[in-house]
Amino acid sequence: GDVYKRQVHGEIRDKLVNYVGERIRALRIETPGSYGNVSVIRTNTMRHLTNYFRRGQLLKLFFCFPDPHFKASNHRRRIINDGFLSEYAYLLRPGGRLYAVTDIEELHDWHIEKLNSHPQFRRLPESSLTDDPCVEAMQNETEEGKKVTRNGGRKFYCVYERVPTSTTTEQ
């Protein structure tokens, strides 16, 4: 069941790692026996994600309000790009989901363009996500999501499913 699922937040910014760590500790105190399966690590996930997980080990990946890297010369640094999508597909088990949310429509369009062009991802229609609590949580329960709401901003999201690459059995 869900009790055995783990949640790990990988983040490169010290200030945010410290904040998330404090929030986890506070939640553990407020709700004894809960949140023991949640953690945060300071790491460059763009470089080291495959060092933490095995092939097909992940059920879900979340990209919540990532850095847009507006300059064209920095687009290669976007966390959703052609090269990284293959790594995410490697880590996600078939049927696993990749979630992305942003308040920048141009970046949302980029996410859709890159994910639609990758053969191992299939976009899930919004109508099929009405009962997915992750969609609501990534938009409205993250600190950045709350900030966008307070400021009257718009949010754009997409959810993709990892599809098998062949008829051979994958983990």
Residue pairs with C-beta under 8 A, 6 or more apart in sequence:
3 37
4 37
5 37
5 59
6 37
6 38
6 39
7 37
7 38
7 39
8 38
8 39
8 40
8 41
8 52
9 20
9 38
9 39
9 40
9 41
10 40
10 41
10 43
10 45
10 49
10 52
11 17
11 20
11 40
11 41
11 42
11 43
11 45
12 42
12 43
12 44
12 45
14 42
17 40
17 41
17 42
20 40
21 40
24 35
24 38
24 39
24 40
27 34
27 35
27 38
28 34
28 35
28 36
41 52
43 52
45 79
46 77
46 79
46 84
49 87
49 91
50 87
50 90
50 91
53 91
54 91
54 171
55 90
55 91
55 170
55 171
56 90
56 91
56 92
56 93
56 94
56 96
56 170
56 171
57 91
57 93
57 171
58 91
58 92
58 93
58 96
59 92
59 93
59 96
59 97
60 92
60 96
60 97
60 98
60 99
60 134
61 88
61 91
61 92
61 96
61 97
61 98
61 99
62 99
62 100
62 134
62 138
63 79
63 80
63 98
63 99
63 100
63 101
63 111
64 99
64 100
64 101
64 138
64 142
64 144
64 145
65 101
65 102
65 103
65 142
65 144
65 145
65 148
66 78
66 79
66 80
66 100
66 102
66 107
67 77
67 78
67 79
68 78
68 102
68 104
68 106
68 107
69 75
69 77
69 78
75 81
75 110
78 107
78 110
80 100
80 110
80 111
80 114
80 115
81 114
82 114
82 117
82 118
85 114
85 115
85 118
85 120
85 121
86 118
86 120
88 98
88 162
89 118
89 120
89 121
89 162
89 165
92 98
92 162
93 162
93 170
93 171
94 162
94 163
94 164
94 170
95 161
95 162
96 161
96 162
97 124
97 134
97 159
97 160
97 161
97 162
98 115
98 121
98 159
98 160
98 161
98 162
99 134
99 135
99 138
99 157
99 158
99 159
100 108
100 111
100 115
100 157
100 158
100 159
101 138
101 139
101 142
101 145
101 155
101 156
101 157
102 108
102 111
102 155
102 156
102 157
103 144
103 148
103 153
103 154
103 155
103 156
104 156
105 154
105 156
107 156
108 156
108 157
108 158
111 158
112 123
112 158
115 121
115 123
115 158
115 160
116 123
119 163
119 165
120 162
120 163
120 165
121 160
121 161
121 162
121 163
122 160
122 161
122 163
123 158
123 159
123 160
123 161
124 159
124 160
124 161
129 135
129 159
132 159
134 159
135 157
135 159
138 145
138 157
139 145
139 155
139 157
140 146
140 149
145 155
148 154
148 155
164 170
